Amino acid sequence: MTLVVVGDALLDRDLTGTVERLCPDAPVPVVDSPVEVLRPGGAGLAALLAASDGRDVVLVTALAHDDPGRELAQLLRDAGVRVVDLGLDGATPEKVRVRSQGRSLLRLDRGGPAGAVGALTGEARTELDGARAVLVADYGRGVASAPGVRECLGGLASGRTPVVWDPHPRGEEPVAGVVLATPNASEAQHFAPGHDGALLTATTARARELALRWRATAVSITLSGRGALLVSGDAPPTVVPAPTVPCPDPCGAGDRFASAAAGLVADGALPSEAVTGAVAAASAFVAAGGAASVRVGRAAADAGADAVEVVERVRAAGGTVVATGGCFDLLHAGHVTVLQQARALGDCLVVLLNSDASVARLKGPTRPLQRACDRATVLLALACVDAVVVFDEDTPVDALTTLRPDVWAKGGDYAVDDLPEAPVVARWGGQAVVLPYLAGRSTTSLVQEAASRA
C-alpha cells in the first residue's frame, strides 16, 4: 500500500557560484560561474523525501504544460515518485535561489498567481482510496481545495485512512478529523492569533485551539531549532527537543518533518511516535545541508562518475569538498553520526568505500556481510551523503588523489598524525580532521552480539 501525497508541486532551481567582488555600479555581489541544480519543491519535495525513505509514493498534484512542468515531472519520476496530474491552467511555479558558500543571496519566484487546478480524476480517487496514509502538503496554490479533492480528503479523514495535514496560510484549513496537523510556529499564529505569554504557553494554547477547531487527533507545532510541541486531547503537551545541529540552510525542513511523520503514521505509529521520529529526521536533514543537499537520480552503479561530477560542481561554485572512508558493513548510529558531522564541514560529502576484496583483507574471510553495491546503496540513501566511490586498495590514497578533497574526515579515537591519509591530503593543501565517535558502536560488536544471541 502507498503513501499518497496531495499538494502543490514547485520547481526549485538553485544557481550556485562564487562571490569575490561587488558590482561596480551597485553595492551588490557578483556571482561568478553559477552552476544550476534542479529539484522538486513544495509537495514534490515532500514526496521525494518520503520515497527516499524507501516508501511507495504517489503524488497527486497539478502541473502545467510548460517546460518547468515537464522538468518537474521528470525529476519526480527519476526519484521513484508516481505522479497523478490533475492539470494546471497557468504556469508551473518556480523558486529560483541565487546562492554562494551555502547561503542564499536572492530568491526569484516565477509562475505568477495560482492557476486553476483540474478536478479530481478517477485515477487520483483510486490512489487515495487505496492509500495506507495521506499527506496533504498544502502550499496554497489550489490542489488541496480543487473540485472533488477536499471532499475526498474529508471522507478519508473521517473514515479509516490516517491523514496528516501540513497547512499553509494561503491555503484552506485542514478538513475535520485529521490524525495529525503540522503547522510551524508562524503558521499556527496565523490560524490562531491572539495568544500571549511565554513561548511554550502560547504555543500550547494555539495547538489546543487548532486541535479543537479542526477536530484533529493531534496538532504538532514545529519550533524551528527547538523541536516540536504536540497536543493530543486533554493530556499535557509533549515537547520533543531537537538536537543541536549546524543550520546553514533550513529550506525544506518542514517538508522533511511532514514526510517523515506521515510515513511513520502509515507504519502504524502513534502521533507522539511520529513527531519524535520526524524531529530526528528534520534535524538530520538540516545538518546535511537542507534542500540544497538533495540530488535526484543518484545510483550506486555509477557512483564513481557521479562523485567526480559532484566534486567538480561544488568546486566550480567555490564550495568545500569533504571526503571520508570506511567499510560501512553494517550501518549503525556511530557511522551516521560521523557522516552527518563530516557533511556539516563543507558543501558535499563523498564516501570512499572499501571494496569486498579490500574488506576481506582488512577484516578477515567472513567479511563483508554485505556486498559493496548494497553498502553503497544504503549510504546513498542518507541525505548527508552526496556520492560514493568504491576502491580496491587497502587505503583510499588513489581515490583521494583523483578527487583531491579539501577535507578528509575520519571518526575515531586517534590523532590526525595517526591517519595515513593525512600527508596525502596535505599535498594539495587539504586538511585531515578527526571527528568524535559514539562510544560502544561498532560492526564487530554487533556481529558478536548477534552470534551470541543466535
Protein Blocks (a to p, Z undefined) as FASTA:
>chain_A
ZZddedddddddddddddfbdcfkbccdddehiacddddehjllmmmmmmmnopacdddd
dddddfklmmmmmmmmmnopacddebjaddddddddddeehiafbdcdehiaaddddddd
fklmmmmmmpfbdcdddehiopmmgghklmmmmmmmmmmbccdddddfklccddehiabd
cddfklmmmmmghiacjfklmmmmmmmmmmmmnopabdcddehjnopaddehjbdcdddd
ddddddfblghklmmmmmmmmmmmmnopafklmmmmmmmmmmmmmmnnpjmlpcghiafk
lmmmmmmmmmmmmmmnopacdddddjklagcfklmmmmmmmmmmmmbdcdddddfklmmm
mnojkbcfbdfklmmmmmmmpmklmbdcddfbfbfklmmmmnopabdcdedjddfklpmk
lmmmmmnopacddddddehiafklmmmmmmmmZZ
